[in-house]
Amino acid sequence: MKPMIDVIAEALEVEIETLNEHLNDFRQHPHWDSLAALNLIVLIDQYYSFPLEVDQMKNAKSIKDLESLVTRS
Amino acid sequence: MYSQFSGFKIHSISTVCPSSISTNEIIGDLSKEESERLAVNIGITSKYVSKTEGEGLLELFYKASKRSLEIANVESSEVGLVVVLSQSSDLGSPGISSRLHEKLSLSKDVLVFDVNLGCSGYVKGLHIAMSLMKANGISKGMVLVGDVLSTFEMDEKKLRPLFGDGVSSTVLEYSTLFETSKVSFELGSDGKGWKAITISKTNPPVLEMSGLDVMTFALREVPESINKNLEKSGFTLNDIDTVVLHQANSLINTALERKIKRTDLPRALKEFGNTSGSSIPLVLTTVLGNEYFSQNRKIILSGFGIGLSWGSCIIDIQQGLKTSHELVTGN
């Protein structure tokens, strides 16, 4: 399974290293915008077959939060 | 909801867009780089937008409907049903259908009405027309779908780049001669999601859309609707020549193509953008066209959007379907 940090980096279209400062608040990354959010929903569906809901994404603060959401399913 | 019909032939599909082009080179106050990134992600570089009075919804529908009758070789006096599906009429009431009735000089012995629907309108319009034609023994009918959304207020960065103007007219016939021709529908609605896309009743109307909610809705419902339809109809994707999805934006369409496991699907997004209910007909006329329909085809059409509302149909298109596409200039 693709690590969540890789998936988020792909959604943001950035290098993984740039996320090191934002492990606990990935939505504060300077590249985070509505397009990145759309990409993230698509990529989580693609890599984890998980139908991420908008509220779930908004409530997830850290990368770990997202990870545990999709692995719980 | 699943239903099946037989005995219908689609004679013609005509699409019309206004001739003014609006490009996505610079969007709102985004930089050139940001605009390019957005254009690549949504897959839309330009779209046609209405600029003058002569390019209003009624005029576009009139031109499309006249043309579809001409190429189908059907007289307006033969038409027994006209259903118009749109959400951008300039008049609250009566509907576009009443004014088209006058302009097309239709007979009084005809059923005409409007339905307030957007991106799922083409599939739902075919279903409504076929249901009524079969129940009432109406031989010839027309389904008119489309919108002029460019005159609406909307978010200049997130929404303006997506939407183009366009309409379509489809002429169909019900007859025992076409009994071997089958169509099956799988239709759905979810009012819980109505806030995801709204159009206000202000002047000008304001279009609002939550892209995230639409994305999750489309990923959840569209593949399921297509798969259910295939299963109930006893087909697999291998039996289908092509799938024409509503042209929402590249992100959604690519994700849907991956989920339904067909990545070779025709698109008209780049040139036309998201043209609401006319996006499926625009693919049929501008990407597939007369040559594609010179032989019998079994295709899937899938629309989804405001409501929330969605529908898919598996339809036999008999060879010789006539298609036409025009750009029109107003006054």
Interface residues (C-beta under 8 A of the other chain):
Chain A: E13 S34 L35 A37 L38 N39 I41 V42 D45 Q46 P51 L52 E53 V54 M57
Chain B: R37 L38 N41 K158 S210 G211 L212 D213 M215 T216 L219 R220 L251 T254 A255 R258 K259
